[in-house]
Amino acid sequence: MTGRPRSAGAAESGASPRKRARAAADGPPDRSPPPERTPDGAAARPGRSRARTPRGTDGAGANGQRGSWAGANWSAPARLGATGRLAAYPLRGVWLIEVDPPYDDIADEVDHSIQMALAECPRGVVCSLTGALDGTADAALDVLAATGRHVTPWPATPVVIASREGSAAAVLAGRSGSQGLSYASSMLHGWTQVMTRKSPPTAHLRLGPGAMAARNARRFLIRCCLDWGLNQQLASGPLVVSELVTNAIQHANTDIEIFLAADSGRLRVGVRDRNPAPPVTRTTAPDALGGRGLRVVEALARSSGAFPTVDGGKFVWAVLGA
């Protein structure tokens, strides 16, 4: 997955399908050096950053906002780092979250921290409930159980709830959203569960907010799909990553990072920027020239959503494939 991208000359008559796919994304020959690309080793960003309440996106109102984009908990006052009864930190690509009781007033922070941990594209997340769940209010238990909804679209990144003697399984199982969760009897047990799972292939690209960003993103995705044998994702994948990158540049205008992962024939496309405002699907006039990027993503993706990040930005993702 290293080396220079091939030029559009590969699209000549008689070129192989692999070459034609590369050339389709390239367009005219690009004489500039290829962007730096490194494998995603799930290296986390340690640090303590208070989650900020998002500001509205210019020109984007609440009308037409799709549930997948709004499904993240954007305003809970949680940190990734030591803070009161909640602490979170990475260990060899796995995010570990320790939560001390009582849980009634901290369940939303747990959910928020799990989302920020998932935005780091880890191998998995282990949330350790250090005390008993006895006496916890049903509303808090529902929030804890519903963290499983973050796993359902992309099971390749598990969320494990660790508790004394695995008691959380009996308390949370059967509640809405809990189907995506795994359980363990201790944090070490949960960490071992994640580390012994087969990790899906991943790739990472960092881009500046320049005019060539969308094009370089398409070329990057096509190379990865060809290397991973995901030719079936070449029909919609380049358009999806192009729309996500374009949307990030228009509304964030910051450096962006692209994260790709493959699992069971599916492809997850993620774009991270430094703008805290969550994405919003706008209602556009029929004759409008723009503003439909996220609608295109929603139409092509199996599922899509967004997480707040530890540095105050956001991670927008889409899963492609049956």
C-alpha positions in Angstrom: 0.0 0.0 0.0 3.0 2.3 -0.5 4.3 3.9 -3.6 3.3 6.6 -6.0 -0.3 6.7 -7.4 -0.5 5.8 -11.1 -1.3 8.5 -13.7 -4.3 8.8 -15.8 -2.3 7.3 -18.7 -3.3 3.9 -17.3 -6.7 4.3 -18.8 -5.5 3.7 -22.3 -7.1 1.2 -24.5 -6.2 -2.3 -23.3 -5.5 -1.2 -19.7 -6.7 -3.6 -17.0 -9.8 -2.9 -14.9 -7.5 -2.2 -11.9 -5.7 0.5 -13.9 -8.9 2.0 -15.3 -10.3 2.3 -11.7 -7.3 4.2 -10.6 -7.4 6.5 -13.6 -11.1 7.2 -13.1 -10.3 8.9 -9.8 -7.1 10.6 -11.0 -8.6 12.6 -13.9 -5.8 14.6 -15.6 -2.2 13.6 -14.7 -1.1 15.0 -11.4 2.5 16.0 -11.3 2.5 16.9 -7.6 4.1 14.5 -5.0 1.6 12.0 -3.6 0.2 12.7 -0.1 1.9 11.1 2.8 0.0 7.9 3.8 0.6 5.8 6.9 -1.1 2.7 8.2 -3.6 3.3 11.0 -2.0 1.7 14.0 -5.0 2.8 16.1 -2.6 5.2 17.9 -4.7 7.2 20.3 -4.4 10.9 21.1 -3.8 11.1 24.8 -4.8 14.3 26.4 -7.6 16.0 28.4 -9.9 18.1 26.5 -13.3 19.2 27.7 -16.1 18.5 25.2 -17.5 21.7 23.8 -21.1 22.5 23.1 -21.3 22.6 19.3 -22.0 25.7 17.3 -24.4 25.7 14.5 -23.1 25.1 10.9 -23.5 28.1 8.7 -26.7 27.9 6.6 -27.8 24.6 8.3 -30.9 24.6 10.3 -32.6 22.0 12.5 -35.1 21.2 9.7 -34.1 18.1 7.8 -31.5 16.9 10.3 -31.2 13.2 10.0 -31.2 11.0 13.1 -27.9 9.3 12.3 -26.0 12.6 12.4 -27.8 13.8 15.5 -27.6 10.5 17.4 -24.3 11.3 19.1 -24.3 12.9 22.6 -22.6 16.1 21.8 -22.9 18.2 25.0 -22.3 15.9 27.9 -19.5 17.4 30.1 -17.1 14.4 29.8 -13.4 14.3 29.4 -11.0 11.6 28.1 -8.6 11.7 31.0 -8.9 11.6 34.7 -11.9 13.5 35.9 -13.8 12.7 39.0 -15.3 9.3 38.9 -14.5 8.7 35.2 -11.0 8.0 33.7 -10.2 7.0 30.1 -6.9 6.2 28.5 -5.5 4.0 25.6 -3.5 0.8 26.0 -2.0 -0.7 22.9 -4.8 0.5 20.6 -7.6 -0.3 23.1 -9.4 2.5 24.9 -10.0 1.7 28.6 -12.7 3.6 30.5 -13.0 3.2 34.3 -16.2 4.4 36.0 -16.8 4.6 39.7 -20.3 4.4 41.2 -22.9 5.7 41.7 -24.0 5.7 38.0 -27.2 7.6 38.1 -25.6 11.0 37.4 -22.7 9.8 35.2 -24.3 7.5 32.6 -24.5 10.3 30.0 -20.8 11.0 30.5 -20.0 7.3 30.0 -21.9 7.3 26.7 -20.1 10.4 25.6 -16.7 9.0 26.5 -17.4 5.8 24.6 -18.2 7.9 21.5 -15.0 10.0 21.8 -13.0 6.8 22.3 -14.6 5.3 19.2 -13.7 8.4 17.2 -10.1 7.5 17.8 -10.6 4.4 15.6 -9.3 2.0 18.3 -9.2 -1.8 18.2 -12.0 -1.7 20.8 -13.3 0.0 23.9 -13.5 -1.5 27.4 -15.7 0.2 29.9 -15.1 -1.0 33.4 -17.9 -0.4 36.0 -16.0 -0.7 39.2 -19.0 -1.0 41.5 -22.2 -2.9 41.7 -25.1 -1.9 39.5 -27.6 -2.7 42.3 -29.9 0.3 43.0 -29.0 2.1 39.8 -32.0 3.9 38.3 -33.7 2.4 35.3 -33.0 5.6 33.3 -29.3 5.3 33.9 -29.3 1.6 33.0 -31.1 2.3 29.8 -28.4 4.9 28.9 -25.6 2.4 29.6 -27.3 -0.4 27.7 -27.9 1.9 24.7 -24.1 2.4 24.2 -24.4 -0.8 22.2 -26.0 1.1 19.4 -22.5 2.5 18.5 -21.4 -1.1 17.8 -24.2 -2.3 15.6 -23.2 -0.4 12.5 -19.6 -1.6 12.7 -19.1 -4.7 14.9 -15.4 -4.9 14.0 -14.8 -2.4 16.8 -16.3 -4.0 20.0 -17.5 -2.2 23.1 -17.0 -4.4 26.2 -18.7 -3.7 29.5 -16.6 -5.1 32.3 -18.1 -5.6 35.8 -17.7 -7.7 38.9 -18.3 -11.4 37.9 -19.9 -10.2 34.7 -23.0 -8.9 36.5 -23.6 -6.2 33.9 -24.8 -8.8 31.4 -27.7 -9.8 33.6 -28.7 -6.2 34.3 -28.3 -4.6 30.8 -29.2 -7.5 28.5 -32.6 -7.1 27.0 -32.6 -3.3 27.2 -32.8 -1.3 24.0 -29.4 -1.1 22.2 -27.7 -3.6 24.4 -27.5 -6.2 21.6 -24.2 -4.8 20.4 -22.4 -5.0 23.7 -19.9 -7.7 24.9 -19.3 -8.4 28.5 -16.4 -9.4 30.7 -15.7 -10.1 34.4 -12.8 -7.6 34.7 -11.1 -4.9 32.7 -8.2 -7.2 32.0 -10.6 -9.9 30.7 -12.2 -7.3 28.4 -8.9 -6.0 27.2 -7.8 -9.6 26.4 -11.1 -10.2 24.5 -10.4 -7.2 22.2 -6.7 -8.0 21.7 -7.3 -11.6 20.7 -9.9 -10.7 18.1 -8.7 -10.5 14.5 -8.2 -6.8 13.7 -9.6 -5.6 10.4 -7.2 -3.9 7.9 -7.1 -0.2 8.3 -5.5 2.8 6.6 -5.0 6.4 7.5 -4.4 9.6 5.4 -3.8 13.1 6.6 -4.8 16.0 4.2 -4.7 19.7 4.3 -7.8 21.8 3.4 -6.6 22.3 -0.2 -8.3 22.1 -3.6 -6.8 18.7 -4.2 -8.0 17.1 -1.0 -11.1 15.4 -2.4 -9.2 14.0 -5.4 -6.4 12.7 -3.2 -9.0 11.1 -0.9 -10.6 9.3 -3.9 -7.3 8.0 -5.0 -6.5 6.8 -1.5 -9.8 4.9 -1.2 -9.5 3.3 -4.6 -6.0 2.0 -3.8 -7.1 0.6 -0.5 -10.2 -1.1 -2.0 -8.1 -2.7 -4.7 -5.5 -3.9 -2.2 -8.2 -5.3 0.1 -10.2 -6.9 -2.6 -13.2 -4.7 -2.1 -13.8 -4.0 -5.8 -17.6 -3.9 -5.1 -17.1 -0.7 -3.1 -15.5 1.1 -6.0 -18.9 2.2 -7.4 -19.9 4.3 -4.5 -16.9 4.6 -2.2 -15.0 7.3 -4.1 -18.1 9.5 -4.2 -18.8 9.0 -0.5 -15.3 9.9 0.7 -15.3 12.9 -1.7 -18.5 14.2 -0.3 -17.4 13.8 3.3 -14.1 15.5 2.6 -15.7 18.3 0.7 -18.2 18.9 3.5 -15.4 18.9 6.1 -13.4 21.5 4.2 -16.4 23.7 3.5 -17.6 23.9 7.1 -14.4 23.2 9.1 -11.6 24.5 6.9 -9.0 22.6 9.0 -6.7 19.7 8.4 -8.6 16.5 8.0 -7.8 12.9 8.5 -9.3 9.9 6.6 -9.7 6.5 8.2 -10.6 3.5 6.2 -11.4 0.0 7.5 -12.6 -3.2 5.9 -14.5 -6.1 7.5 -16.6 -8.9 6.0 -16.8 -7.2 2.6 -17.9 -3.9 4.1 -15.9 -0.6 4.0 -16.1 2.0 6.7 -15.1 5.5 5.6 -14.4 8.1 8.3 -13.3 11.7 8.1 -12.2 13.7 11.1 -11.9 17.4 11.3 -11.3 20.1 14.0 -14.7 21.7 13.9 -17.0 20.8 16.9 -20.3 21.5 15.0 -22.1 18.2 14.2 -23.0 17.6 10.6 -26.4 18.6 9.5 -28.4 17.5 6.5 -29.9 20.6 5.0 -33.1 21.0 3.1 -32.1 22.5 -0.3 -34.0 24.1 -3.1 -34.5 22.0 -6.2 -32.3 24.4 -8.2 -29.6 24.8 -5.6 -26.1 23.9 -6.9 -24.8 22.5 -3.6 -25.8 21.4 -0.1 -26.7 17.8 -1.0 -23.4 16.1 0.0 -24.7 14.4 3.2 -27.9 13.4 1.5 -25.8 11.6 -1.1 -23.8 9.9 1.6 -27.0 8.8 3.4 -28.4 7.4 0.1 -25.3 5.4 -0.7 -24.3 4.2 2.8 -25.7 1.2 4.7 -25.4 3.4 7.8 -23.8 6.7 8.8 -23.2 8.8 11.8 -20.8 11.1 13.7 -18.9 11.1 17.0 -17.4 14.1 18.9 -13.6 13.8 19.3 -11.3 14.4 22.2 -9.8 17.5 20.6 -13.1 19.2 20.2 -13.7 18.2 16.6 -15.9 15.5 15.0 -15.5 12.1 13.3 -18.1 11.5 10.5 -18.4 8.0 9.2 -20.3 5.9 6.7 -20.4 2.1 6.2 -20.7 0.7 2.7 -21.7 -2.8 1.8 -24.6 -5.2 2.2 
